[in-house]
Amino acid sequence: MKEIKRRTENLIYNIAVNTNTSGYAKDSFHLDYEKTKYRQSDLVRLIRDTVLFFALTPEELSKINAETVHKFQKRAWKRISDRPKEKKGDYGELLLFLILEVFYPARKLVTKVRLRSSMGDEIKGFDCAHFSIDDNDEICLWLGEAKFHQSFSTAINKAVASLNEHLSGKTLKDEISILEGNNTEIDESTREKIENYLNSGISLDKMKFKIPTLLTFDSNVVKLHKEVCEKFIEDLEIELKSKYLTIDKNSISLSPNVELQFILFPLETIASIKEELEIIEKANK
């Protein structure tokens, strides 16, 4: 994963947007350019190489060597949904996993694609289950959503609908019941700490949750530019500010112990990314 992180840091960049908008927390990322081309193909290759870490457990990863790598690559890709690319959520979930692992203090708690009841199904509940432990030993559960769409309005509308559904008490309880079983995949000392926490009978109202929500969209600014320059940053800030305002107009039911973190990622053409990934997926299954 070290190589993946290094490649990610050389491809994906955080952009700080100066804005007076209040409301929900928001971060934004963009790609670099190379020879006037937005580096989407490099992002596709990065997502391709992240599949092993996204879809396999730590125990499975520990068994990979020169002789077994092909077998485990096929196993990882077979855990990606068979749904048509227009309805497949896995690619967005892969990108969210990558961003959380590299840019946030969150680590995977469970390989959710392994828990599908059917390869034609979407992941039930939240799209990811990560965790963090701060300096005061306080545990936070990161339960994420990923909306990998061309249209920002489609992405935000679907995200708000999912969030209002998933942040209900029942869905959170169902998610905790999955995590408190034997599904956690972390080192023994941390696993004991997490499992003691999940099985302690603590009220949902007293647990700490962070909900990272990835929203992608086809960006007009990305299409118009050929390099990351001052004008690119200025134009992208304007585009992102309008998206931020749209986000804040939505009503999402949040308890005081739940923090929502929107993650915006403008791209050139989502459709071409999905097409390239589908070709790779078919070749590896």
Stockholm file with secondary structure:
# STOCKHOLM 1.0

chainA/1-285         MKEIKRRTENLIYNIAVNTNTSGYAKDSFHLDYEKTKYRQSDLVRLIRDTVLFFALTPEELSKINAETVHKFQKRAWKRISDRPKEKKGDYGELLLFLILEVFYPARKLVTKVRLRSSMGDEIKGFDCAHFSIDDNDEICLWLGEAKFHQSFSTAINKAVASLNEHLSGKTLKDEISILEGNNTEIDESTREKIENYLNSGISLDKMKFKIPTLLTFDSNVVKLHKEVCEKFIEDLEIELKSKYLTIDKNSISLSPNVELQFILFPLETIASIKEELEIIEKANK
#=GR chainA/1-285 SS CHHHHHHHHTTEEECCCCCCCCSSEEEEEEECEETTEESHHHHHHHHHHHHHHHHSCHHHHHTCCTTTHHHHHHHHHHTSCCSCTTTCCHHHHHHHHHHHHHHSSCEECCCGGGGCSCTTSCCSSSSEEEEEECTTCCEEEEEEEEECCSCHHHHHHHHHHHHHHHTSHHHHHHHHHHHTSSCCCSCHHHHHHHHHHHTSCCCGGGSEEEEEEEEEEECHHHHHCSSCCHHHHHHHHHHHHHHHHHHHTSCCCCCTTEEEEEEEEEESCHHHHHHHHHHHHHHHC
#=GC SS_cons         CHHHHHHHHTTEEECCCCCCCCSSEEEEEEECEETTEESHHHHHHHHHHHHHHHHSCHHHHHTCCTTTHHHHHHHHHHTSCCSCTTTCCHHHHHHHHHHHHHHSSCEECCCGGGGCSCTTSCCSSSSEEEEEECTTCCEEEEEEEEECCSCHHHHHHHHHHHHHHHTSHHHHHHHHHHHTSSCCCSCHHHHHHHHHHHTSCCCGGGSEEEEEEEEEEECHHHHHCSSCCHHHHHHHHHHHHHHHHHHHTSCCCCCTTEEEEEEEEEESCHHHHHHHHHHHHHHHC
//
